[in-house]
Amino acid sequence: MTPHSADAGAIGGRRWHRDILRGLKFHFITHLHKITSNRNQAKEMKRKDGAIT
C-alpha cells in the first residue's frame, strides 16, 4: 500500500465524517423546529379552548 492511497483513504474518511455531521446537524435542526412548532400548536389549542369556554 503506497502512502498516497493511505492519504486518499484518510481524506475520504474525513469527507464521510463531515457528511455525517452535516446530516446530524440537519436532522437536529429539523427536529428542534418540529418541537417548537408542536409547542406553538399546543399554545394555539389552549388559546382556542380558552376562547370556547
C-alpha positions as CSV (number, residue, x, y, z in Angstrom):
1,M,0.0,0.0,0.0
2,T,1.5,3.3,-1.0
3,P,1.4,6.4,1.2
4,H,-0.7,8.1,-1.5
5,S,-3.5,5.6,-1.3
6,A,-3.4,5.9,2.5
7,D,-3.8,9.7,2.3
8,A,-6.6,9.3,-0.1
9,G,-8.3,6.9,2.3
10,A,-7.9,9.4,5.2
11,I,-9.3,12.2,3.0
12,G,-12.3,10.0,2.0
13,G,-12.9,9.1,5.6
14,R,-12.8,12.8,6.7
15,R,-15.2,13.7,3.9
16,W,-17.6,10.9,5.0
17,H,-17.4,12.1,8.6
18,R,-18.2,15.7,7.6
19,D,-21.2,14.4,5.6
20,I,-22.4,12.5,8.7
21,L,-22.0,15.6,10.9
22,R,-23.9,17.7,8.3
23,G,-26.7,15.1,8.2
24,L,-26.9,15.0,12.0
25,K,-27.0,18.8,12.2
26,F,-29.7,19.0,9.6
27,H,-31.7,16.3,11.5
28,F,-31.2,18.1,14.8
29,I,-32.4,21.4,13.3
30,T,-35.5,19.9,11.7
31,H,-36.2,18.0,15.0
32,L,-35.9,21.3,17.0
33,H,-38.1,23.1,14.5
34,K,-40.7,20.3,14.9
35,I,-40.6,20.5,18.7
36,T,-41.1,24.3,18.7
37,S,-43.9,24.2,16.1
38,N,-45.6,21.5,18.2
39,R,-45.3,23.7,21.2
40,N,-46.8,26.6,19.4
41,Q,-49.6,24.4,18.2
42,A,-50.3,23.4,21.8
43,K,-50.4,27.1,22.8
44,E,-52.9,27.8,19.9
45,M,-55.1,24.9,21.0
46,K,-55.1,26.2,24.6
47,R,-55.9,29.7,23.3
48,K,-58.9,28.3,21.3
49,D,-60.1,26.2,24.3
50,G,-59.9,29.4,26.4
51,A,-62.0,31.3,23.8
52,I,-64.6,28.5,23.6
53,T,-65.2,28.3,27.4
